[in-house]
């Protein structure tokens, strides 16, 4: 079913980008300034720009943990926390269904023509929007849940339903390159919808002044940049720091940059484990400070251990731009290729 016809300039677009602070991004975008906490050009600012060019009305709903609301001109933006976002087991699936349904209801009430969604629900739920004549466009930035083989009944069923949705319910897909389109191709029985690949974009000057790492300097500094969540493997870094402490090895230090629901817990655990001086949680870092963190690091680590893994982590690109080697876990398999950086699997 096609969406209802509208006069030029009356396009209505619903966007569910994930957990980002999109209100803050909007304020910076409107003033012509770059987002201070994000080295890359943010996806939401690019979305705002396209909507302005098209004269499209936009409703943006994000799972940012900081509640907020902003309405200005063509844009209505909401921060609505997804409380079960980091849950596991049956609660994970309940959270995915609950969050998906509330997005669906809001999109229908908004009378959207197009629904763009990055994460927050099992994909197959959005088939319901097709019945309402809304064109659904997934934005794939991490692995599709249930795409791994050899899993239990529920992941296999989710994978099958997702495959049906991607094959029949999507108007198109925008995706990080390489592994994610391949997953969709397998899930759809090699009958995927149109897929448009994209990569994060950076201002050329963002990391241009970063000096090469001096590997003879001690302490040896390992940098993590991303959300502080258990699924991201940050507590594995804590375990490594504790083990090094027990072995009397103090030449390796860890810097963790980012916020998240596990930030306070990790800080407390590091203090209790006596490694707070060697495992430092810096919270959100503005771009200038993040540049300094990359400049002082010897390597960058991506220790994710989430069940569904990651598709393409922007930190890997930033590490390569800074000339820093990247260490990854086996859960993250989409590795960048560059002559200025290397990648290893732990």
N, C-alpha and C positions, 0 to 999 in steps of 0.2 A: 504494500500500500504506500502510495506517495504522500508526502506531507501536504497539508492544505496550501493552496496557492496564495501568495501574498504580493502586495505591491512592492516595487523596488524600494529598498531601504528599510523594509519591515521584517527582515529576517530575524528570527529569534533563536539564540544559541544558548544551550545549557552546558556548562563546563564543570566537571568534577575532577580537579587536578590532584587530589591526595592531601597530605598533611601540611602543605606549605602555608606560610603567613602571607596570603595573597592580598590582604588589605594593605599591609605595609608595602608590598610590591607595587600595588596600584598607586599609592601616594607618591612613591619615588618615580614611577613611570610618568605620571601626570606632570610632575615638576621637571621632567627631562633628566633626572639623575639615575645613575646605576644603583642597583640593589647593593647596599654595603655589606650584607652577609652572604652574598652569593657571587663567586668569581665569574661564573658563566652568565651569559645573557639569559635571564629567566624565561621559562616557557610561558608563564602567565603574562609577562609583559609583552611577549610576542602575540599572545592571544588578544590582549587589550588593543594592540596596534591594528591587528587585522579587523577586529570588530569596529574600530573607529573608521578605518578605511571603507568598510562595507556599509557603515551606518546601521549595524546590526544591534539589536537589543540583546544584552547578555546577562545571564544569571549564573553566578559562580558560587559553588558550595564546596568548601574544603573541610577536611577533617582536622584542621589545626587545633591543637589542644587549648589555645587561648580564644575563648569565645569573642565574637565581634560581629559587627554589622555595619555596612556602608552602602549608601545608595546615592548615586550621582549620575545625572545624565542618562546615558544608555546602560549604565552598569548597576547591578545590584549584587553585592558580594556578602557572603556569610561564612563565618567560622563556626562549624558545628562539630565538636569533638566526637570521634568514634571510640567509645569507651572500651570496646572489645577488640580493637585493632591488633593488639599484641597478644591476644589470647591464644590458647592451644587446645587441641582435642576438639571435643564437641562444641565448646564455646567459641572456637574459631569459626566454625561453620555457622553457628547461630549469629555471630557478629557479622559475618559476610552477608547473610540473608537479610538481617535487620537493616544494615546500612544500605544495601542495594535497594530494598523496598522503599526506604525513605527518600532516596534519590529519585526513584521512579515516580513516586507520588508528586514530588516537587517539580519534576520536569513536565509532567502532564498538566499540573496546575498552571505552570508557566506558559503552557501551550507552545512548547519548543518545536522548532522545525528540525533542529540538529542537536544531538546529545553527544558530547565528547567526554569520555571518562578515562582516567588514568589508572585508578586502582580503587579498592575499598569494597569489592563485592565479587562473588563468583560471576563470571562473565555471562553465563547462560541466562541469568535472571533478566538481563536487559532485552531479551527476546520480547518481553511484555511491551516494551516501548514500540516495537515494530507494529503491534496490533493497533497502537494509537496513531500510526502514521508518522512516527518520528524516526528520522534517520540516525542510526547509532554508529559512532566512529570511535572504537577503542584506541587509546594512545598507550602502546606497550612500552614500558620502561623497565620491567623486571619479568622474570620467568612467569609463564602462565601456570597457575596452580593446577596440579594434577597431570602435568605433561610428562613427568618422569615415568619410566616403565618399571614394572616389578613392584608396584606399590599395592596397598590394600584396596578393599572394595570401594570405599568412599572416594579416594583419589581417582580410581579408574572410572567411576561413574561421573565424577565432576569433569574429568577429561573428555569423556564421551559427549556429555551435554555441552561443554565448551566448544568441542569440535563442530557440533551441529549448529551452534550459534554463529561461530566464525564463518561457517560455510554458507548459511542461509539467512542469518539475521543482521549481518554487518553491511552497511553501505560501503565502507572502506576501512582500512586500518592504517594508522600512522605508527611507526615502530622504530626503535633502535635497530641497528643493522645486525646482520649475520645470524646469530643464534635464534633470536626471537621470531623472525620470519620463517626460519626452518621449523621451529616448534609448531607454528600455526599451519604450515604446510603439512606436517605429519598429522596433526589433529584433524584436519579437514579432509584427509585422504587425498592429498595433493590437489585439492580444489579450493584454494583460498580465494577470498575476495581481493580486490585491488589493494596492494600494500605500498605505502609511500615511506621510504626509510629516511631517517634524519639523524643528525649528530648534534651534540651540544655545541654552541657557538661561544667564542671568547673574543674579547678585544685583544688585538695583537700585542698591546703593551702590558697586559695583565701580569704576565710572568717573564717578560723579556729581560728584566734586570737581575733575575735569579742567577747566582754564581754556581758553578759546578760543585758537587759535594766533595769534601775533603775527607777521604776514608781513613786517613791516618789520625784524625782528631778523635779524642775520647772526652766524654762518653759517646758511645754509639747510639744515635737517636733514631727511634722508630716512630713514625707519624701515622695516626689514624684520623681520617676526616669523614664524618658522617653522623647519622643518628646514633644516640647512645641507647641501644636496645639489646636485649639478650640475643635476639635472632641475628644480630649483626656480628656476634662473636667477640664482643668487647670483654666479656668475662673470661674468655680464653686468654686474652692478653693479661688480665689480672692473674690468672693461674701461672702463666709464664713468668711474670714479674716476681711472684711469690717463690717459685722454684729457683729462680736465679738468686733471690735473697737468701734462701736456705743454703745454697751452694757457695755463698760468699762472693758472688759475681755482681759487682756494682758498676760495670763498664757499659751496661745497656740500659737505656731509659726510654720510656714511652710517653708520648704526648698525644692526648685524645682531644680533638676539636669537634664540637657539636653538642646539641641539646637532645633531650629525649626523656622518655618516661623512666628510664633506669639510671639517669645521671646521678641523682642523689644516692641511690643504692650503691652504685659503683664507687663513688667517692668515699662513702662510709666503709665499704668493704676494703678499699685500699688503705684507709687509715687503720682499720682494725688489723689488717694483715701486715702492717709496718712497712708498706711500700708506697705510701702516698708521695714521698719525695722522688720516687723513680717512676711512678705511674701518675701522671698529672692530667686531670680533667679540666680543660679550659673553658668548657661551655661553647656557646656560639662565638665565633670570631669574625670580626669585620675583615673585609678583603685585604686591607693593608697588613693587619696582624697575621692573617693566614699566609700571605706572601712570606712573612718572616719565619713562620713555622716551617713552610716548605724549604726555605733557604737554609735553615739550621738542621734539617733532617738528613739522614743518610739514606734511608729507605722509606717507602710508604707501604702500609699493610692494609689489605682488605680481607678480614678474617671471617666473613659472613658464614653462618651455619644454618640459616633459615631453611625450612623444609622445602620451600619452592625455589630457593636460591635467588640469584640476581641475574639480570640480563646484561646490563651495561652500566657500570658504575662510573660516574663522572670524575671521581677522585683519580681513577686510573689515567684519564686524559690529562688532568692537571699535573699528576706526577711526571708523566712523559714530557709535558711542556716545560717542566722544571728540570728535566734530566735526571730524575730520581728513579731507581729500580722499583718495581712493584712486586710485592709478595702477596699471593692470594691463597685462599683456601680452595679445596676441590669443589665447593658448592658454587663457586663463581668461575665460569669457564669462558666467558667472552672477553678475551684479553686483547689489548691494543697492540698493534704492530708499529714500531717506529725505530728509526736508527738512533734516536736520542734517548731511548729508554728501554729497559728490559723487563721481563715478567717471569716470575717463578711461582711454582705451586708448593705450598707447605704441606 
